[in-house]
Amino acid sequence: METLGIGLYFEDLPVGRQFRSIGRTITEPDLINYINCIGLLEVLFTNQEFRKNESDIKDRLVPGMLVHGFAEGLLSQSAMQYTGFAFLQMELNMENPAFVGDTVHVEVEVLEARLSKSRPHRGLIRTKNKIFKQDGTPILTYTPMRMIKCRSGVK
């Protein structure tokens, strides 16, 4: 019987392939849960008077790594379920802030694809993942290297 919801295999990700995730709106509870969970109780996120009177950013700013986490969640639900084995390395560049109420999505392009030399039935995939707001403004770009299951390794 076929199982639905399986992610993409190495063979599905040739260099140049592009795809996009669905969107996700960042809510106030998302921000509060994130900053409390990791202890990021910085005044930019917790003190409205500081933002109003001293900060250059007046709106309800969210940490860039929360946005990165949303991107990873959106991709794991659609592209990596059961097939993504390891997040090995990345470079990350913040481009613009994100705020409570923004709806974000990820656009992905495969930059590198090669078979693992040390792990049979595994491939290494590097992508350029660009996260955008609803109006097309880029928020951040990151280039993860992942270990992905090969279809040839499916039993």
ABEGO torsion letter per residue (X at the ends): XBBBGBBBBAAABBBGBBBBBBBBBBBAAAAAAAAAAAGBABAAAABAAAAAAABABABBBBBAAAAAAAAAAAAAAAAABGABABBABBBBBBABBBBBGBBBBBBBBBABBBBBAABBGBBBBBBBBBBBBAAGBBABBBBBBBBBBBAAABX
